[in-house]
Structures are given as C-alpha cells and as structure tokens.
C-alpha cells in the first residue's frame, strides 16, 4: 500500500485523478504504476515487463526505480509492506 508521496502531483493523480502536476502524456502509465505499487507488499512485486525495476545507489541507496518513459522514473522505498516516499523524477 502507498503510504506517502514525495511528489505532490503523483499524490493528486493517485487520490483525485488530477493530472495537473504531471506530464499529461505520462498519465496513463503513471496511473498503472501507482495502482500496482499500491497493491504491492514488497519491491519485487514491481518487477514487471517494461517497468525495468532496479535499485539505486549512492545517496539514494535503499530506493527503487521503475521506468515511465525516456528519462522519467517513479522512485520509491518500502517500509515494511508499504511504499513510501513515492517520487516522479527526470533523471537527466
């Protein structure tokens, strides 16, 4: 279950279907990612085709990332069985 968002726009999309703070062309994939993340109880549950799940390192150690498109990623951590600090980032 998703417990917290770092990116306010993702929270608005997830809770209110409000796309105003995300790239509109990413909305449908972001919605699918968030639905799956909310149903997940461990990071490995996000290891689906085309999501390219991977661990981050360095200052982001403990964070996982899934691919949205191009340089855009959704990142998250797990605290127990819950996803926390869910973020939407352009890596480059």
matplotlib code that plots the C-alpha trace (Angstrom):
import matplotlib.pyplot as plt

x = [0.0, 1.2, 1.7, 3.4, 4.4, 7.4, 5.9, 2.7, 1.5, 1.6, -0.5, -3.1, -3.1, -3.5, -6.1, -8.1, -7.2, -5.9, -3.2, -2.4, 1.1, 2.4, 3.2, -0.2, 1.4, 2.6, -0.7, -1.9, 1.4, 1.8, -1.7, -0.9, 2.4, 0.7, -2.1, 0.5, 2.6, -0.5, -1.2, 2.5, 3.8, 7.5, 9.7, 9.9, 6.1, 7.0, 9.3, 7.0, 7.9, 8.7, 9.0, 12.7, 12.8, 16.2, 17.9, 19.5, 22.9, 24.8, 22.7, 19.6, 20.6, 17.5, 15.4, 14.0, 13.1, 10.7, 10.8, 8.0, 9.5, 12.7, 14.5, 11.4, 11.2, 9.0, 11.1, 10.0, 11.2, 9.5, 8.9, 7.6, 4.9, 4.2, 5.6, 6.8, 8.5, 7.0, 8.5, 8.4, 11.8, 13.5, 17.0, 18.8]
y = [0.0, 3.5, 5.5, 8.7, 10.7, 13.0, 14.3, 16.2, 15.6, 11.9, 12.1, 14.2, 11.7, 8.8, 10.2, 12.5, 11.6, 15.1, 15.3, 19.0, 18.4, 15.7, 15.4, 14.6, 12.1, 10.1, 10.0, 6.5, 4.8, 6.6, 5.5, 1.9, 2.1, 3.7, 1.1, -1.7, -0.1, 0.3, -3.4, -4.4, -5.6, -5.8, -4.2, -7.3, -7.1, -4.1, -6.3, -6.4, -6.3, -2.7, -1.3, -2.0, -2.2, -1.5, -0.4, 3.0, 3.6, 6.4, 9.0, 7.2, 3.8, 1.8, 3.4, 1.5, 2.9, 1.9, 3.3, 5.6, 6.8, 8.3, 9.8, 9.8, 7.4, 6.7, 6.0, 4.6, 2.9, 0.2, 0.5, -2.9, -3.8, -0.2, 2.0, 5.4, 8.5, 7.8, 10.3, 11.2, 12.3, 13.3, 11.8, 13.8]
z = [0.0, -0.8, 2.5, 1.4, -1.7, -2.2, -5.4, -4.8, -8.4, -8.0, -4.9, -6.7, -9.6, -7.3, -4.9, -7.2, -10.8, -11.1, -13.8, -13.4, -11.9, -14.1, -17.8, -19.4, -21.8, -18.8, -17.0, -18.1, -17.4, -14.1, -13.1, -13.9, -11.9, -8.9, -8.9, -9.0, -6.3, -4.1, -4.4, -3.8, -0.4, -1.4, -4.1, -6.2, -6.9, -9.2, -11.3, -14.4, -18.1, -19.3, -15.7, -15.5, -11.7, -10.3, -7.1, -6.8, -5.1, -3.5, -1.8, -3.0, -1.5, -0.4, -3.1, -6.1, -9.5, -12.3, -15.8, -17.1, -20.4, -21.6, -18.6, -16.4, -13.4, -10.4, -7.4, -4.0, -0.8, 1.2, 4.9, 5.9, 3.4, 2.5, -0.3, 1.0, -0.5, -3.9, -6.3, -10.1, -11.5, -14.7, -14.3, -16.9]

ax = plt.figure().add_subplot(projection="3d")
ax.plot(x, y, z, "-o")
ax.set_aspect("equal")
plt.show()
